[in-house]
Amino acid sequence: MPSVFKIKQMIIIGITGTIGAGKGVIVDYLINKYNFNHFSVRQFLIQEIKKRNMEVNRDSMVVVANELRTLNSPSYITDQLYKQAAQLNQNAVIESIRTPGEVTSLRKLGEFILFAVDADPKIRYNRIVLRNSETDNISYETFLQNEEREMSSDNPNEQNIKKCMQMADHHFYNDSTLNELYSKVEATLEVIFSEIGSCDA
């Protein structure tokens, strides 16, 4: 499709969703097939955590993210990533969106489309065990507690994934094979590119 469609303007796709649902899988698909540039909230926070000589884990990420938003704005982190993307002026994916303020701000800045991905909790926990990242070495009970903490909040500076998912333009339930997820994403991208791009064939 990249050879068929010329995009008239930079597209920013944001990814939100539950822990282990497959956000990274969609990101990789956009990078590898459509040459999207990747901007990661997780990596942004890990760099900040290391500057502060804190342990890199999910608790540190929540604390630092909430502090940065409180000191600056609810959309501070993704606004910084958007600025980096805008300098390149190429299609980009921002992973992952966690506050409604981030969604609102990104929609004001440009052509922004939000994807939400979810799956059964037990399937998602098994996935994070397999990926074995530095923030994923936890029990199933801790996994559920972490998710509950991040799913909703009345504080605009704290994670509210549930609300972000409700605000999404497109939803994906990733409970089957990777190929099935790819097919769902591909069908959605065809619609997006046909609406935003111009056919070159």
N, CA and C atoms as a LAMMPS dump frame, in Angstrom:
ITEM: TIMESTEP
0
ITEM: NUMBER OF ATOMS
603
ITEM: BOX BOUNDS ff ff ff
-5.0000000000000000e+02 5.0000000000000000e+02
-5.0000000000000000e+02 5.0000000000000000e+02
-5.0000000000000000e+02 5.0000000000000000e+02
ITEM: ATOMS id mol type element x y z
1 1 1 N 0.798 -1.227 0
2 1 2 C 0 0 0
3 1 3 C 0.828 1.274 0
4 2 1 N 1.996 1.354 0.656
5 2 2 C 2.764 2.58 0.617
6 2 3 C 3.083 3.033 -0.8
7 3 1 N 3.227 2.079 -1.744
8 3 2 C 3.526 2.432 -3.116
9 3 3 C 2.294 2.911 -3.868
10 4 1 N 1.121 2.714 -3.312
11 4 2 C -0.123 3.073 -3.961
12 4 3 C -0.641 4.417 -3.477
13 5 1 N -0.477 4.69 -2.191
14 5 2 C -1.046 5.901 -1.607
15 5 3 C 0.033 6.917 -1.255
16 6 1 N -0.23 8.159 -1.646
17 6 2 C 0.6 9.276 -1.205
18 6 3 C -0.154 10.001 -0.101
19 7 1 N 0.422 10.055 1.09
20 7 2 C -0.245 10.693 2.21
21 7 3 C -0.062 12.206 2.12
22 8 1 N -1.152 12.923 2.199
23 8 2 C -1.126 14.368 2.031
24 8 3 C -0.498 15.078 3.227
25 9 1 N -0.574 14.458 4.399
26 9 2 C -0.041 15.088 5.589
27 9 3 C 0.416 14.005 6.566
28 10 1 N 1.247 14.415 7.514
29 10 2 C 1.746 13.462 8.496
30 10 3 C 0.598 12.874 9.312
31 11 1 N 0.58 11.567 9.423
32 11 2 C -0.407 10.875 10.246
33 11 3 C 0.265 10.45 11.55
34 12 1 N -0.402 10.712 12.654
35 12 2 C 0.036 10.187 13.947
36 12 3 C -0.999 9.167 14.408
37 13 1 N -0.561 7.932 14.6
38 13 2 C -1.425 6.902 15.182
39 13 3 C -1.001 6.695 16.63
40 14 1 N -1.932 6.854 17.536
41 14 2 C -1.68 6.577 18.939
42 14 3 C -2.188 5.19 19.288
43 15 1 N -1.49 4.514 20.185
44 15 2 C -1.884 3.181 20.625
45 15 3 C -2.203 3.223 22.114
46 16 1 N -3.407 2.786 22.475
47 16 2 C -3.766 2.619 23.873
48 16 3 C -4.288 1.201 24.06
49 17 1 N -4.45 0.8 25.305
50 17 2 C -4.98 -0.54 25.544
51 17 3 C -4.462 -1.137 26.835
52 18 1 N -4.948 -2.305 27.12
53 18 2 C -4.611 -2.997 28.355
54 18 3 C -3.212 -3.608 28.282
55 19 1 N -2.671 -3.952 29.447
56 19 2 C -1.323 -4.512 29.539
57 19 3 C -1.261 -5.852 28.807
58 20 1 N -0.289 -5.99 27.905
59 20 2 C -0.088 -7.254 27.213
60 20 3 C -1.098 -7.555 26.125
61 21 1 N -1.885 -6.554 25.731
62 21 2 C -2.942 -6.803 24.737
63 21 3 C -2.397 -6.935 23.325
64 22 1 N -1.227 -6.359 23.069
65 22 2 C -0.661 -6.428 21.726
66 22 3 C -0.362 -5.074 21.119
67 23 1 N -0.218 -4.06 21.961
68 23 2 C 0.094 -2.73 21.459
69 23 3 C 1.398 -2.75 20.657
70 24 1 N 2.41 -3.422 21.198
71 24 2 C 3.704 -3.481 20.537
72 24 3 C 3.656 -4.221 19.216
73 25 1 N 2.779 -5.201 19.111
74 25 2 C 2.633 -5.955 17.859
75 25 3 C 2.127 -5.04 16.75
76 26 1 N 1.144 -4.21 17.085
77 26 2 C 0.622 -3.263 16.096
78 26 3 C 1.682 -2.232 15.737
79 27 1 N 2.42 -1.772 16.736
80 27 2 C 3.505 -0.827 16.481
81 27 3 C 4.509 -1.422 15.5
82 28 1 N 4.933 -2.654 15.743
83 28 2 C 5.906 -3.305 14.862
84 28 3 C 5.372 -3.437 13.44
85 29 1 N 4.083 -3.719 13.313
86 29 2 C 3.463 -3.843 11.994
87 29 3 C 3.532 -2.509 11.252
88 30 1 N 3.222 -1.428 11.951
89 30 2 C 3.268 -0.108 11.331
90 30 3 C 4.695 0.287 10.94
91 31 1 N 5.656 -0.103 11.769
92 31 2 C 7.055 0.201 11.482
93 31 3 C 7.548 -0.603 10.279
94 32 1 N 7.328 -1.909 10.322
95 32 2 C 7.928 -2.803 9.338
96 32 3 C 7.25 -2.746 7.969
97 33 1 N 5.94 -2.561 7.951
98 33 2 C 5.247 -2.564 6.66
99 33 3 C 5.032 -1.169 6.1
100 34 1 N 4.843 -0.174 6.964
101 34 2 C 4.503 1.156 6.485
102 34 3 C 5.519 2.236 6.859
103 35 1 N 6.645 1.801 7.413
104 35 2 C 7.742 2.732 7.71
105 35 3 C 7.349 3.875 8.651
106 36 1 N 6.43 3.611 9.567
107 36 2 C 6.098 4.607 10.584
108 36 3 C 7.278 4.77 11.533
109 37 1 N 7.524 5.992 11.956
110 37 2 C 8.496 6.231 13.02
111 37 3 C 7.828 5.945 14.364
112 38 1 N 8.593 5.394 15.3
113 38 2 C 8.052 4.953 16.584
114 38 3 C 8.527 5.873 17.698
115 39 1 N 7.565 6.356 18.477
116 39 2 C 7.867 7.176 19.653
117 39 3 C 7.184 6.533 20.854
118 40 1 N 7.975 6.178 21.851
119 40 2 C 7.515 5.347 22.954
120 40 3 C 7.457 6.112 24.27
121 41 1 N 6.275 6.168 24.866
122 41 2 C 6.133 6.74 26.209
123 41 3 C 6.977 5.939 27.193
124 42 1 N 6.97 4.645 27.047
125 42 2 C 7.74 3.762 27.931
126 42 3 C 9.228 4.13 27.921
127 43 1 N 9.81 4.283 26.726
128 43 2 C 11.225 4.615 26.632
129 43 3 C 11.513 6.025 27.151
130 44 1 N 10.595 6.935 26.905
131 44 2 C 10.71 8.294 27.439
132 44 3 C 10.8 8.248 28.96
133 45 1 N 9.927 7.435 29.57
134 45 2 C 9.912 7.341 31.025
135 45 3 C 11.118 6.595 31.562
136 46 1 N 11.558 5.549 30.868
137 46 2 C 12.731 4.803 31.325
138 46 3 C 13.958 5.712 31.363
139 47 1 N 14.1 6.559 30.36
140 47 2 C 15.224 7.502 30.363
141 47 3 C 15.153 8.434 31.572
142 48 1 N 13.94 8.909 31.872
143 48 2 C 13.762 9.804 33.018
144 48 3 C 14.02 9.065 34.334
145 49 1 N 13.563 7.822 34.428
146 49 2 C 13.763 7.012 35.635
147 49 3 C 15.252 6.79 35.889
148 50 1 N 16.003 6.497 34.832
149 50 2 C 17.434 6.257 34.978
150 50 3 C 18.171 7.53 35.374
151 51 1 N 17.707 8.679 34.883
152 51 2 C 18.311 9.954 35.299
153 51 3 C 18.18 10.152 36.802
154 52 1 N 17.081 9.639 37.35
155 52 2 C 16.807 9.81 38.776
156 52 3 C 17.366 8.663 39.616
157 53 1 N 18.069 7.733 38.971
158 53 2 C 18.654 6.579 39.658
159 53 3 C 17.605 5.757 40.398
160 54 1 N 16.435 5.642 39.782
161 54 2 C 15.357 4.823 40.337
162 54 3 C 15.375 3.442 39.69
163 55 1 N 14.758 2.491 40.357
164 55 2 C 14.633 1.156 39.78
165 55 3 C 13.625 1.191 38.633
166 56 1 N 13.989 0.549 37.527
167 56 2 C 13.095 0.529 36.369
168 56 3 C 12.044 -0.567 36.564
169 57 1 N 10.852 -0.153 36.979
170 57 2 C 9.731 -1.075 37.112
171 57 3 C 8.442 -0.28 36.875
172 58 1 N 7.328 -0.982 36.916
173 58 2 C 6.061 -0.321 36.599
174 58 3 C 5.704 0.74 37.643
175 59 1 N 6.03 0.486 38.909
176 59 2 C 5.746 1.475 39.948
177 59 3 C 6.49 2.786 39.669
178 60 1 N 7.77 2.677 39.3
179 60 2 C 8.552 3.874 38.988
180 60 3 C 7.975 4.607 37.787
181 61 1 N 7.527 3.851 36.798
182 61 2 C 6.973 4.475 35.605
183 61 3 C 5.706 5.264 35.929
184 62 1 N 4.862 4.703 36.771
185 62 2 C 3.629 5.393 37.157
186 62 3 C 3.956 6.653 37.947
187 63 1 N 4.862 6.54 38.91
188 63 2 C 5.225 7.685 39.751
189 63 3 C 5.812 8.818 38.91
190 64 1 N 6.771 8.493 38.053
191 64 2 C 7.431 9.518 37.247
192 64 3 C 6.469 10.13 36.238
193 65 1 N 5.655 9.298 35.599
194 65 2 C 4.695 9.81 34.616
195 65 3 C 3.704 10.764 35.269
196 66 1 N 3.168 10.365 36.409
197 66 2 C 2.198 11.224 37.097
198 66 3 C 2.836 12.531 37.567
199 67 1 N 4.096 12.456 38.003
200 67 2 C 4.788 13.662 38.457
201 67 3 C 5.022 14.616 37.301
202 68 1 N 5.463 14.095 36.149
203 68 2 C 5.709 14.943 34.987
204 68 3 C 4.42 15.617 34.517
205 69 1 N 3.329 14.869 34.531
206 69 2 C 2.054 15.438 34.103
207 69 3 C 1.581 16.504 35.101
208 70 1 N 1.757 16.232 36.379
209 70 2 C 1.317 17.18 37.406
210 70 3 C 2.111 18.482 37.325
211 71 1 N 3.414 18.383 37.09
212 71 2 C 4.267 19.568 37.027
213 71 3 C 4.086 20.355 35.733
214 72 1 N 3.628 19.686 34.675
215 72 2 C 3.546 20.329 33.367
216 72 3 C 2.11 20.392 32.849
217 73 1 N 1.596 19.265 32.377
218 73 2 C 0.221 19.181 31.893
219 73 3 C -0.131 17.712 31.719
220 74 1 N -1.423 17.348 31.678
221 74 2 C -1.811 15.949 31.496
222 74 3 C -1.284 15.337 30.193
223 75 1 N -0.98 16.198 29.212
224 75 2 C -0.517 15.698 27.913
225 75 3 C 0.978 15.904 27.698
226 76 1 N 1.698 16.253 28.764
227 76 2 C 3.098 16.667 28.621
228 76 3 C 3.953 15.637 27.882
229 77 1 N 3.877 14.379 28.268
230 77 2 C 4.78 13.364 27.702
231 77 3 C 4.527 13.163 26.217
232 78 1 N 3.268 12.961 25.849
233 78 2 C 2.975 12.745 24.435
234 78 3 C 3.164 14.025 23.616
235 79 1 N 3.007 15.182 24.242
236 79 2 C 3.31 16.434 23.535
237 79 3 C 4.797 16.487 23.163
238 80 1 N 5.655 16.041 24.074
239 80 2 C 7.09 16.013 23.78
240 80 3 C 7.395 15.046 22.637
241 81 1 N 6.727 13.899 22.639
242 81 2 C 6.935 12.921 21.569
243 81 3 C 6.398 13.445 20.245
244 82 1 N 5.278 14.171 20.308
245 82 2 C 4.726 14.749 19.078
246 82 3 C 5.704 15.764 18.468
247 83 1 N 6.341 16.561 19.308
248 83 2 C 7.311 17.533 18.814
249 83 3 C 8.451 16.828 18.077
250 84 1 N 8.897 15.698 18.621
251 84 2 C 9.947 14.929 17.952
252 84 3 C 9.471 14.413 16.607
253 85 1 N 8.223 13.918 16.575
254 85 2 C 7.658 13.404 15.327
255 85 3 C 7.501 14.517 14.303
256 86 1 N 7.049 15.678 14.743
257 86 2 C 6.8 16.791 13.832
258 86 3 C 8.084 17.272 13.165
259 87 1 N 9.204 17.162 13.862
260 87 2 C 10.479 17.567 13.285
261 87 3 C 10.841 16.704 12.088
262 88 1 N 10.433 15.434 12.12
263 88 2 C 10.705 14.522 11.003
264 88 3 C 9.667 14.672 9.895
265 89 1 N 8.446 15.107 10.286
266 89 2 C 7.34 15.3 9.337
267 89 3 C 7.061 14.039 8.525
268 90 1 N 7.075 12.909 9.2
269 90 2 C 6.757 11.629 8.581
270 90 3 C 5.729 10.913 9.457
271 91 1 N 5.035 9.946 8.872
272 91 2 C 4.037 9.212 9.641
273 91 3 C 4.669 8.586 10.882
274 92 1 N 3.945 8.639 11.996
275 92 2 C 4.514 8.186 13.267
276 92 3 C 3.462 7.481 14.104
277 93 1 N 3.941 6.609 14.984
278 93 2 C 3.074 5.946 15.955
279 93 3 C 3.595 6.272 17.347
280 94 1 N 2.685 6.688 18.23
281 94 2 C 3.037 6.983 19.616
282 94 3 C 2.448 5.898 20.508
283 95 1 N 3.301 5.241 21.249
284 95 2 C 2.927 4.119 22.127
285 95 3 C 3.401 4.423 23.544
286 96 1 N 2.575 4.407 24.576
287 96 2 C 1.145 4.198 24.507
288 96 3 C 0.427 5.356 25.211
289 97 1 N -0.791 5.616 24.76
290 97 2 C -1.596 6.719 25.264
291 97 3 C -2.311 6.271 26.537
292 98 1 N -2.214 7.085 27.613
293 98 2 C -2.738 6.641 28.903
294 98 3 C -3.637 7.642 29.609
295 99 1 N -3.734 8.862 29.105
296 99 2 C -4.643 9.834 29.732
297 99 3 C -5.526 10.475 28.67
298 100 1 N -6.774 10.792 29.016
299 100 2 C -7.651 11.474 28.063
300 100 3 C -7.074 12.806 27.579
301 101 1 N -6.321 13.482 28.448
302 101 2 C -5.704 14.741 28.048
303 101 3 C -4.73 14.579 26.9
304 102 1 N -4.048 13.438 26.862
305 102 2 C -3.133 13.16 25.755
306 102 3 C -3.903 13.031 24.448
307 103 1 N -5.028 12.341 24.499
308 103 2 C -5.866 12.172 23.308
309 103 3 C -6.357 13.528 22.81
310 104 1 N -6.882 14.319 23.721
311 104 2 C -7.428 15.633 23.361
312 104 3 C -6.36 16.529 22.748
313 105 1 N -5.185 16.55 23.348
314 105 2 C -4.107 17.403 22.861
315 105 3 C -3.632 16.955 21.482
316 106 1 N -3.432 15.661 21.291
317 106 2 C -2.938 15.156 20.01
318 106 3 C -3.944 15.402 18.886
319 107 1 N -5.213 15.338 19.216
320 107 2 C -6.227 15.598 18.187
321 107 3 C -6.217 17.059 17.75
322 108 1 N -5.803 17.945 18.632
323 108 2 C -5.717 19.367 18.287
324 108 3 C -4.472 19.668 17.453
325 109 1 N -3.443 18.845 17.607
326 109 2 C -2.162 19.132 16.976
327 109 3 C -2.098 18.742 15.509
328 110 1 N -2.863 17.731 15.098
329 110 2 C -2.767 17.299 13.71
330 110 3 C -3.662 16.124 13.401
331 111 1 N -3.303 15.403 12.337
332 111 2 C -4.077 14.243 11.899
333 111 3 C -3.758 13.077 12.833
334 112 1 N -4.591 12.9 13.838
335 112 2 C -4.342 11.904 14.883
336 112 3 C -5.454 10.872 14.904
337 113 1 N -5.048 9.608 14.951
338 113 2 C -5.989 8.491 14.982
339 113 3 C -5.595 7.587 16.138
340 114 1 N -6.562 7.22 16.974
341 114 2 C -6.265 6.414 18.157
342 114 3 C -6.764 4.987 17.985
343 115 1 N -5.835 4.035 18.149
344 115 2 C -6.154 2.605 18.154
345 115 3 C -6.208 2.125 19.607
346 116 1 N -7.184 1.284 19.928
347 116 2 C -7.259 0.633 21.238
348 116 3 C -7.226 -0.876 21.04
349 117 1 N -6.454 -1.572 21.878
350 117 2 C -6.332 -3.025 21.755
351 117 3 C -6.552 -3.667 23.119
352 118 1 N -7.246 -4.8 23.109
353 118 2 C -7.59 -5.492 24.349
354 118 3 C -7.591 -6.996 24.092
355 119 1 N -7.606 -7.772 25.163
356 119 2 C -7.696 -9.233 25.076
357 119 3 C -8.029 -9.764 26.468
358 120 1 N -8.307 -11.033 26.559
359 120 2 C -8.608 -11.677 27.839
360 120 3 C -7.42 -11.518 28.804
361 121 1 N -7.679 -11.214 30.078
362 121 2 C -6.576 -10.981 31.033
363 121 3 C -5.586 -12.139 31.149
364 122 1 N -6.058 -13.375 31.166
365 122 2 C -5.136 -14.51 31.311
366 122 3 C -4.245 -14.654 30.086
367 123 1 N -4.813 -14.405 28.914
368 123 2 C -4.01 -14.432 27.689
369 123 3 C -2.946 -13.346 27.748
370 124 1 N -3.343 -12.175 28.207
371 124 2 C -2.414 -11.053 28.265
372 124 3 C -1.302 -11.293 29.277
373 125 1 N -1.648 -11.895 30.418
374 125 2 C -0.607 -12.175 31.416
375 125 3 C 0.415 -13.174 30.863
376 126 1 N -0.066 -14.203 30.178
377 126 2 C 0.854 -15.182 29.592
378 126 3 C 1.793 -14.517 28.582
379 127 1 N 1.289 -13.539 27.883
380 127 2 C 2.127 -12.825 26.909
381 127 3 C 3.236 -12.032 27.588
382 128 1 N 2.907 -11.35 28.688
383 128 2 C 3.95 -10.546 29.329
384 128 3 C 4.99 -11.436 30.002
385 129 1 N 4.579 -12.614 30.455
386 129 2 C 5.547 -13.566 31.017
387 129 3 C 6.541 -13.984 29.941
388 130 1 N 6.033 -14.217 28.738
389 130 2 C 6.893 -14.649 27.629
390 130 3 C 7.831 -13.533 27.165
391 131 1 N 7.353 -12.294 27.152
392 131 2 C 8.207 -11.213 26.664
393 131 3 C 9.278 -10.837 27.687
394 132 1 N 9.004 -11.081 28.983
395 132 2 C 10.026 -11.014 30.033
396 132 3 C 10.812 -9.7 30.028
397 133 1 N 10.103 -8.584 29.933
398 133 2 C 10.784 -7.291 29.991
399 133 3 C 11.077 -6.924 31.44
400 134 1 N 11.799 -5.827 31.625
401 134 2 C 12.233 -5.459 32.982
402 134 3 C 11.078 -5.021 33.883
403 135 1 N 9.916 -4.745 33.299
404 135 2 C 8.768 -4.349 34.12
405 135 3 C 7.703 -5.438 34.201
406 136 1 N 7.967 -6.605 33.619
407 136 2 C 6.931 -7.635 33.506
408 136 3 C 7.157 -8.859 34.39
409 137 1 N 8.17 -8.861 35.211
410 137 2 C 8.459 -10.019 36.053
411 137 3 C 7.623 -9.94 37.334
412 138 1 N 6.324 -10.227 37.176
413 138 2 C 5.373 -10.071 38.277
414 138 3 C 4.406 -11.251 38.308
415 139 1 N 3.722 -11.414 39.436
416 139 2 C 2.711 -12.459 39.562
417 139 3 C 1.428 -12.038 38.864
418 140 1 N 0.536 -12.995 38.669
419 140 2 C -0.748 -12.687 38.036
420 140 3 C -1.55 -11.714 38.895
421 141 1 N -1.483 -11.885 40.216
422 141 2 C -2.209 -10.997 41.128
423 141 3 C -1.687 -9.559 41.016
424 142 1 N -0.358 -9.399 40.949
425 142 2 C 0.227 -8.069 40.798
426 142 3 C -0.141 -7.481 39.443
427 143 1 N -0.15 -8.316 38.432
428 143 2 C -0.555 -7.895 37.087
429 143 3 C -1.952 -7.278 37.112
430 144 1 N -2.883 -7.965 37.764
431 144 2 C -4.259 -7.466 37.851
432 144 3 C -4.332 -6.185 38.673
433 145 1 N -3.549 -6.121 39.752
434 145 2 C -3.537 -4.918 40.591
435 145 3 C -2.974 -3.715 39.827
436 146 1 N -1.907 -3.944 39.083
437 146 2 C -1.316 -2.871 38.277
438 146 3 C -2.324 -2.328 37.268
439 147 1 N -3.016 -3.257 36.628
440 147 2 C -3.976 -2.838 35.62
441 147 3 C -5.135 -2.057 36.238
442 148 1 N -5.613 -2.528 37.375
443 148 2 C -6.721 -1.839 38.049
444 148 3 C -6.317 -0.422 38.415
445 149 1 N -5.083 -0.25 38.864
446 149 2 C -4.575 1.065 39.255
447 149 3 C -4.532 2.03 38.071
448 150 1 N -4.287 1.484 36.88
449 150 2 C -4.1 2.338 35.714
450 150 3 C -5.353 2.494 34.861
451 151 1 N -6.411 1.777 35.182
452 151 2 C -7.579 1.761 34.305
453 151 3 C -8.428 3.013 34.403
454 152 1 N -8.518 3.619 35.593
455 152 2 C -9.371 4.799 35.712
456 152 3 C -8.907 5.676 36.872
457 153 1 N -9.157 6.976 36.721
458 153 2 C -8.828 7.933 37.769
459 153 3 C -9.576 9.224 37.493
460 154 1 N -9.968 9.919 38.547
461 154 2 C -10.596 11.224 38.41
462 154 3 C -9.557 12.338 38.262
463 155 1 N -8.301 11.994 38.533
464 155 2 C -7.216 12.963 38.414
465 155 3 C -6.731 12.99 36.957
466 156 1 N -6.805 14.129 36.275
467 156 2 C -6.424 14.179 34.863
468 156 3 C -4.954 13.893 34.604
469 157 1 N -4.123 13.955 35.641
470 157 2 C -2.696 13.69 35.49
471 157 3 C -2.34 12.22 35.689
472 158 1 N -3.313 11.4 36.026
473 158 2 C -3.065 9.979 36.256
474 158 3 C -3.668 9.141 35.13
475 159 1 N -3.171 7.907 35.028
476 159 2 C -3.611 7.012 33.97
477 159 3 C -5.111 6.758 34.028
478 160 1 N -5.716 6.751 32.861
479 160 2 C -7.131 6.426 32.739
480 160 3 C -7.314 5.692 31.413
481 161 1 N -6.797 4.471 31.382
482 161 2 C -6.796 3.705 30.138
483 161 3 C -8.214 3.395 29.675
484 162 1 N -9.102 3.15 30.612
485 162 2 C -10.487 2.849 30.247
486 162 3 C -11.096 3.978 29.429
487 163 1 N -10.901 5.204 29.876
488 163 2 C -11.448 6.349 29.158
489 163 3 C -10.764 6.524 27.807
490 164 1 N -9.462 6.328 27.775
491 164 2 C -8.732 6.436 26.509
492 164 3 C -9.27 5.433 25.486
493 165 1 N -9.538 4.219 25.947
494 165 2 C -10.064 3.199 25.041
495 165 3 C -11.457 3.59 24.539
496 166 1 N -12.229 4.227 25.404
497 166 2 C -13.547 4.687 24.98
498 166 3 C -13.444 5.792 23.931
499 167 1 N -12.354 6.549 23.969
500 167 2 C -12.152 7.659 23.03
501 167 3 C -11.534 7.208 21.711
502 168 1 N -11.144 5.938 21.606
503 168 2 C -10.424 5.452 20.428
504 168 3 C -11.286 5.487 19.168
505 169 1 N -10.615 5.672 18.042
506 169 2 C -11.285 5.67 16.741
507 169 3 C -11.494 4.249 16.22
508 170 1 N -10.587 3.342 16.595
509 170 2 C -10.659 1.96 16.12
510 170 3 C -10.27 1.019 17.266
511 171 1 N -11.001 -0.088 17.384
512 171 2 C -10.775 -1.047 18.466
513 171 3 C -10.4 -2.423 17.896
514 172 1 N -9.438 -3.072 18.548
515 172 2 C -8.989 -4.398 18.137
516 172 3 C -9.007 -5.33 19.343
517 173 1 N -9.658 -6.485 19.182
518 173 2 C -9.634 -7.501 20.24
519 173 3 C -8.683 -8.597 19.787
520 174 1 N -7.561 -8.706 20.48
521 174 2 C -6.459 -9.563 20.047
522 174 3 C -6.406 -10.844 20.871
523 175 1 N -7.333 -11.756 20.603
524 175 2 C -7.4 -12.998 21.362
525 175 3 C -7.104 -14.22 20.5
526 176 1 N -6.619 -14.003 19.275
527 176 2 C -6.378 -15.128 18.367
528 176 3 C -4.94 -15.066 17.863
529 177 1 N -4.738 -15.32 16.58
530 177 2 C -3.395 -15.369 16.013
531 177 3 C -2.908 -13.991 15.602
532 178 1 N -1.596 -13.878 15.416
533 178 2 C -1.031 -12.628 14.935
534 178 3 C -1.563 -12.287 13.553
535 179 1 N -1.712 -13.298 12.705
536 179 2 C -2.205 -13.041 11.353
537 179 3 C -3.609 -12.454 11.37
538 180 1 N -4.43 -12.909 12.312
539 180 2 C -5.781 -12.358 12.402
540 180 3 C -5.723 -10.89 12.83
541 181 1 N -4.843 -10.582 13.786
542 181 2 C -4.691 -9.193 14.21
543 181 3 C -4.169 -8.345 13.055
544 182 1 N -3.17 -8.851 12.322
545 182 2 C -2.638 -8.12 11.181
546 182 3 C -3.736 -7.816 10.158
547 183 1 N -4.605 -8.783 9.936
548 183 2 C -5.69 -8.596 8.965
549 183 3 C -6.63 -7.476 9.412
550 184 1 N -6.93 -7.451 10.71
551 184 2 C -7.803 -6.399 11.246
552 184 3 C -7.144 -5.031 11.097
553 185 1 N -5.869 -4.967 11.416
554 185 2 C -5.147 -3.699 11.311
555 185 3 C -5.058 -3.267 9.852
556 186 1 N -4.769 -4.198 8.973
557 186 2 C -4.634 -3.877 7.549
558 186 3 C -5.935 -3.325 6.976
559 187 1 N -7.042 -3.944 7.331
560 187 2 C -8.341 -3.476 6.846
561 187 3 C -8.622 -2.05 7.33
562 188 1 N -8.242 -1.775 8.573
563 188 2 C -8.433 -0.43 9.132
564 188 3 C -7.534 0.586 8.442
565 189 1 N -6.288 0.209 8.182
566 189 2 C -5.355 1.122 7.524
567 189 3 C -5.805 1.448 6.1
568 190 1 N -6.38 0.483 5.427
569 190 2 C -6.869 0.737 4.071
570 190 3 C -7.914 1.853 4.082
571 191 1 N -8.787 1.806 5.071
572 191 2 C -9.81 2.847 5.19
573 191 3 C -9.165 4.192 5.512
574 192 1 N -8.231 4.192 6.469
575 192 2 C -7.573 5.442 6.879
576 192 3 C -6.821 6.064 5.712
577 193 1 N -6.029 5.256 5.007
578 193 2 C -5.228 5.782 3.912
579 193 3 C -6.102 6.261 2.753
580 194 1 N -7.203 5.578 2.52
581 194 2 C -8.083 5.994 1.426
582 194 3 C -8.779 7.31 1.743
583 195 1 N -9.017 7.56 3.03
584 195 2 C -9.681 8.806 3.44
585 195 3 C -8.693 9.977 3.491
586 196 1 N -7.467 9.702 3.923
587 196 2 C -6.489 10.782 4.122
588 196 3 C -5.579 10.95 2.929
589 197 1 N -5.246 9.831 2.268
590 197 2 C -4.31 9.884 1.155
591 197 3 C -5.016 10.072 -0.173
592 198 1 N -4.224 10.132 -1.207
593 198 2 C -4.749 10.211 -2.573
594 198 3 C -4.18 9.059 -3.369
595 199 1 N -5.019 8.416 -4.142
596 199 2 C -4.596 7.239 -4.87
597 199 3 C -3.594 7.617 -5.954
598 200 1 N -2.519 6.851 -6.067
599 200 2 C -1.473 7.135 -7.044
600 200 3 C -1.413 6.057 -8.104
601 201 1 N -2.465 5.274 -8.205
602 201 2 C -2.448 4.181 -9.178
603 201 3 C -3.748 4.174 -9.956
